[in-house]
């Protein structure tokens, strides 16, 4: 893996201010950036272990701030692949594997489409989409007639959620609307969503990671960061599962919506700042 180069303001493509904002991140030393990423790996994996999606939203926002966009997508994919995969293993007795199997087919189709189009979002667009996606959680239940337990809709969830993951970096709230009308408990929801998200993160690694392999400076963190971040993500999944045990189904759904919405509002402000800078 090539040398870690945190993005610096003005270090992107030449052109408009928006072009530079799309590829630039904050200026920080590699050591400080690595420490921040390690702490984030633990904290966000814990959040995801409790709420099923908030951690990924926080992590993607932080990575988009610190790294070039492709490196942010790949790093997010690797860390969330571990966190979601380990969470699915820990709660495997609650996973609805029939939903996961059909979702995986839709995910494969979405990955192939985005890869063929070769679309790379800008940083302002990523923040805008991340800020808008939580709004899906506020749709009235009577408007949402999606149920991941039905095979055609499980396929649709794979197609839409992976497509959103490859453009916005995250899609937890979108995935959540496919579970609004299911009869699953909070344990089954967290476990099944974790298993389905594995395929979205694999798609991110494949679509955005392949071009970075041949790059002289990929912008990815060094291998030692991933070597430490992986067990931290696994530990966060365990800790989050313990907190989840103490919550009721009602509190789980209420706090998930409030926390994710607050994060989304922060990202909308960030998007506006980037567009106006």
FENUR-V343145 format. One record per residue. N is the residue number from 1. PHI is phi in whole degrees, 0 to 359 (NA if undefined). BURIAL is # if it has 9 or more other C-alpha atoms within 8 Angstrom, else .. D_LAST is the distance of its C-alpha to the last C-alpha in whole Angstrom. Layout:
# FENUR-V343145
n->N phi->PHI burial->BURIAL d_last->D_LAST
n->N phi->PHI burial->BURIAL d_last->D_LAST
This chain:
# FENUR-V343145
n->1 phi->NA burial->. d_last->32
n->2 phi->287 burial-># d_last->30
n->3 phi->300 burial-># d_last->29
n->4 phi->284 burial-># d_last->26
n->5 phi->228 burial-># d_last->23
n->6 phi->302 burial-># d_last->20
n->7 phi->294 burial-># d_last->17
n->8 phi->240 burial-># d_last->15
n->9 phi->305 burial-># d_last->11
n->10 phi->81 burial->. d_last->12
n->11 phi->270 burial-># d_last->15
n->12 phi->267 burial-># d_last->14
n->13 phi->289 burial->. d_last->15
n->14 phi->285 burial->. d_last->15
n->15 phi->135 burial->. d_last->13
n->16 phi->287 burial->. d_last->10
n->17 phi->298 burial->. d_last->7
n->18 phi->294 burial-># d_last->7
n->19 phi->301 burial-># d_last->11
n->20 phi->292 burial-># d_last->10
n->21 phi->295 burial-># d_last->8
n->22 phi->290 burial-># d_last->11
n->23 phi->246 burial-># d_last->13
n->24 phi->265 burial-># d_last->12
n->25 phi->232 burial-># d_last->13
n->26 phi->285 burial-># d_last->14
n->27 phi->275 burial-># d_last->16
n->28 phi->208 burial-># d_last->20
n->29 phi->291 burial->. d_last->23
n->30 phi->303 burial-># d_last->25
n->31 phi->293 burial->. d_last->28
n->32 phi->297 burial->. d_last->25
n->33 phi->299 burial-># d_last->23
n->34 phi->296 burial-># d_last->27
n->35 phi->296 burial->. d_last->28
n->36 phi->300 burial->. d_last->25
n->37 phi->295 burial-># d_last->26
n->38 phi->292 burial-># d_last->29
n->39 phi->297 burial->. d_last->29
n->40 phi->296 burial-># d_last->27
n->41 phi->300 burial-># d_last->29
n->42 phi->289 burial-># d_last->32
n->43 phi->295 burial-># d_last->30
n->44 phi->288 burial-># d_last->29
n->45 phi->294 burial-># d_last->32
n->46 phi->294 burial-># d_last->34
n->47 phi->301 burial-># d_last->31
n->48 phi->294 burial-># d_last->32
n->49 phi->295 burial-># d_last->36
n->50 phi->269 burial-># d_last->36
n->51 phi->254 burial-># d_last->34
n->52 phi->85 burial-># d_last->34
n->53 phi->207 burial-># d_last->30
n->54 phi->302 burial-># d_last->28
n->55 phi->298 burial-># d_last->28
n->56 phi->296 burial-># d_last->26
n->57 phi->294 burial-># d_last->23
n->58 phi->295 burial-># d_last->23
n->59 phi->297 burial-># d_last->23
n->60 phi->294 burial-># d_last->21
n->61 phi->297 burial-># d_last->18
n->62 phi->292 burial->. d_last->19
n->63 phi->294 burial-># d_last->20
n->64 phi->295 burial-># d_last->16
n->65 phi->289 burial->. d_last->15
n->66 phi->266 burial-># d_last->17
n->67 phi->239 burial-># d_last->18
n->68 phi->301 burial-># d_last->18
n->69 phi->299 burial-># d_last->18
n->70 phi->295 burial-># d_last->21
n->71 phi->295 burial-># d_last->23
n->72 phi->297 burial-># d_last->21
n->73 phi->298 burial-># d_last->23
n->74 phi->291 burial-># d_last->26
n->75 phi->298 burial-># d_last->26
n->76 phi->299 burial-># d_last->26
n->77 phi->298 burial-># d_last->28
n->78 phi->294 burial-># d_last->31
n->79 phi->293 burial-># d_last->30
n->80 phi->285 burial-># d_last->31
n->81 phi->299 burial-># d_last->33
n->82 phi->294 burial-># d_last->35
n->83 phi->297 burial-># d_last->35
n->84 phi->289 burial-># d_last->35
n->85 phi->298 burial-># d_last->38
n->86 phi->291 burial-># d_last->40
n->87 phi->296 burial-># d_last->39
n->88 phi->295 burial-># d_last->41
n->89 phi->292 burial->. d_last->44
n->90 phi->297 burial->. d_last->44
n->91 phi->250 burial-># d_last->45
n->92 phi->302 burial->. d_last->46
n->93 phi->290 burial->. d_last->49
n->94 phi->261 burial-># d_last->47
n->95 phi->289 burial-># d_last->45
n->96 phi->269 burial->. d_last->46
n->97 phi->293 burial->. d_last->46
n->98 phi->295 burial->. d_last->47
n->99 phi->292 burial-># d_last->44
n->100 phi->299 burial-># d_last->42
n->101 phi->297 burial->. d_last->44
n->102 phi->289 burial-># d_last->43
n->103 phi->302 burial-># d_last->39
n->104 phi->298 burial-># d_last->40
n->105 phi->295 burial-># d_last->41
n->106 phi->298 burial-># d_last->38
n->107 phi->296 burial-># d_last->35
n->108 phi->297 burial-># d_last->37
n->109 phi->296 burial-># d_last->37
n->110 phi->298 burial-># d_last->33
n->111 phi->299 burial-># d_last->32
n->112 phi->294 burial->. d_last->34
n->113 phi->294 burial->. d_last->32
n->114 phi->295 burial-># d_last->29
n->115 phi->296 burial-># d_last->30
n->116 phi->291 burial->. d_last->32
n->117 phi->286 burial->. d_last->29
n->118 phi->60 burial->. d_last->27
n->119 phi->273 burial->. d_last->23
n->120 phi->236 burial->. d_last->21
n->121 phi->287 burial-># d_last->18
n->122 phi->276 burial-># d_last->14
n->123 phi->297 burial-># d_last->12
n->124 phi->301 burial-># d_last->10
n->125 phi->294 burial-># d_last->14
n->126 phi->299 burial-># d_last->16
n->127 phi->296 burial-># d_last->14
n->128 phi->298 burial-># d_last->15
n->129 phi->293 burial-># d_last->18
n->130 phi->296 burial-># d_last->19
n->131 phi->285 burial-># d_last->18
n->132 phi->277 burial-># d_last->20
n->133 phi->303 burial-># d_last->23
n->134 phi->301 burial-># d_last->25
n->135 phi->299 burial-># d_last->25
n->136 phi->298 burial-># d_last->28
n->137 phi->291 burial-># d_last->30
n->138 phi->262 burial->. d_last->30
n->139 phi->297 burial->. d_last->32
n->140 phi->303 burial->. d_last->36
n->141 phi->304 burial->. d_last->38
n->142 phi->290 burial->. d_last->40
n->143 phi->278 burial->. d_last->37
n->144 phi->259 burial-># d_last->37
n->145 phi->244 burial->. d_last->40
n->146 phi->261 burial-># d_last->39
n->147 phi->215 burial-># d_last->41
n->148 phi->297 burial-># d_last->41
n->149 phi->287 burial->. d_last->45
n->150 phi->267 burial->. d_last->45
n->151 phi->310 burial-># d_last->45
n->152 phi->299 burial->. d_last->43
n->153 phi->280 burial-># d_last->41
n->154 phi->294 burial-># d_last->40
n->155 phi->296 burial-># d_last->40
n->156 phi->299 burial-># d_last->37
n->157 phi->296 burial-># d_last->36
n->158 phi->298 burial-># d_last->36
n->159 phi->294 burial-># d_last->34
n->160 phi->286 burial-># d_last->31
n->161 phi->292 burial-># d_last->30
n->162 phi->291 burial-># d_last->30
n->163 phi->299 burial-># d_last->28
n->164 phi->292 burial-># d_last->26
n->165 phi->298 burial-># d_last->26
n->166 phi->277 burial-># d_last->25
n->167 phi->244 burial-># d_last->22
n->168 phi->258 burial-># d_last->21
n->169 phi->91 burial-># d_last->22
n->170 phi->219 burial-># d_last->24
n->171 phi->204 burial-># d_last->27
n->172 phi->305 burial-># d_last->29
n->173 phi->298 burial-># d_last->29
n->174 phi->294 burial-># d_last->29
n->175 phi->298 burial-># d_last->32
n->176 phi->297 burial-># d_last->33
n->177 phi->292 burial-># d_last->34
n->178 phi->280 burial-># d_last->37
n->179 phi->247 burial-># d_last->38
n->180 phi->299 burial-># d_last->38
n->181 phi->260 burial-># d_last->42
n->182 phi->282 burial-># d_last->43
n->183 phi->263 burial->. d_last->46
n->184 phi->285 burial->. d_last->45
n->185 phi->282 burial->. d_last->45
n->186 phi->299 burial->. d_last->42
n->187 phi->294 burial-># d_last->43
n->188 phi->292 burial-># d_last->44
n->189 phi->296 burial-># d_last->40
n->190 phi->298 burial-># d_last->38
n->191 phi->292 burial-># d_last->41
n->192 phi->291 burial-># d_last->41
n->193 phi->296 burial-># d_last->37
n->194 phi->298 burial-># d_last->37
n->195 phi->294 burial-># d_last->39
n->196 phi->290 burial-># d_last->37
n->197 phi->293 burial-># d_last->34
n->198 phi->306 burial-># d_last->35
n->199 phi->288 burial-># d_last->35
n->200 phi->295 burial-># d_last->32
n->201 phi->287 burial-># d_last->31
n->202 phi->298 burial-># d_last->33
n->203 phi->297 burial-># d_last->32
n->204 phi->298 burial-># d_last->28
n->205 phi->296 burial-># d_last->30
n->206 phi->290 burial->. d_last->32
n->207 phi->290 burial-># d_last->29
n->208 phi->264 burial-># d_last->27
n->209 phi->280 burial-># d_last->29
n->210 phi->304 burial-># d_last->31
n->211 phi->294 burial->. d_last->29
n->212 phi->282 burial-># d_last->28
n->213 phi->299 burial->. d_last->32
n->214 phi->273 burial->. d_last->32
n->215 phi->285 burial->. d_last->29
n->216 phi->292 burial->. d_last->29
n->217 phi->231 burial-># d_last->26
n->218 phi->280 burial-># d_last->26
n->219 phi->84 burial-># d_last->23
n->220 phi->286 burial-># d_last->26
n->221 phi->298 burial-># d_last->27
n->222 phi->293 burial-># d_last->30
n->223 phi->300 burial->. d_last->34
n->224 phi->294 burial->. d_last->35
n->225 phi->294 burial-># d_last->32
n->226 phi->295 burial-># d_last->33
n->227 phi->298 burial->. d_last->36
n->228 phi->273 burial-># d_last->35
n->229 phi->294 burial-># d_last->33
n->230 phi->299 burial-># d_last->35
n->231 phi->295 burial->. d_last->38
n->232 phi->295 burial-># d_last->36
n->233 phi->296 burial-># d_last->34
n->234 phi->294 burial-># d_last->38
n->235 phi->295 burial-># d_last->39
n->236 phi->297 burial-># d_last->36
n->237 phi->296 burial-># d_last->37
n->238 phi->294 burial-># d_last->41
n->239 phi->298 burial-># d_last->39
n->240 phi->297 burial-># d_last->38
n->241 phi->297 burial-># d_last->41
n->242 phi->291 burial->. d_last->43
n->243 phi->292 burial-># d_last->40
n->244 phi->301 burial-># d_last->41
n->245 phi->299 burial->. d_last->44
n->246 phi->271 burial->. d_last->44
n->247 phi->262 burial->. d_last->42
n->248 phi->265 burial->. d_last->44
n->249 phi->299 burial->. d_last->43
n->250 phi->293 burial->. d_last->41
n->251 phi->297 burial->. d_last->39
n->252 phi->301 burial-># d_last->38
n->253 phi->289 burial->. d_last->37
n->254 phi->293 burial->. d_last->35
n->255 phi->292 burial->. d_last->33
n->256 phi->301 burial-># d_last->32
n->257 phi->295 burial-># d_last->30
n->258 phi->293 burial->. d_last->29
n->259 phi->294 burial-># d_last->28
n->260 phi->295 burial-># d_last->26
n->261 phi->295 burial-># d_last->25
n->262 phi->299 burial->. d_last->23
n->263 phi->296 burial-># d_last->21
n->264 phi->299 burial-># d_last->20
n->265 phi->297 burial-># d_last->18
n->266 phi->299 burial-># d_last->17
n->267 phi->289 burial-># d_last->15
n->268 phi->296 burial-># d_last->14
n->269 phi->296 burial->. d_last->12
n->270 phi->298 burial-># d_last->10
n->271 phi->298 burial-># d_last->10
n->272 phi->298 burial-># d_last->8
n->273 phi->296 burial->. d_last->6
n->274 phi->291 burial-># d_last->5
n->275 phi->294 burial->. d_last->6
n->276 phi->272 burial->. d_last->4
n->277 phi->285 burial->. d_last->0
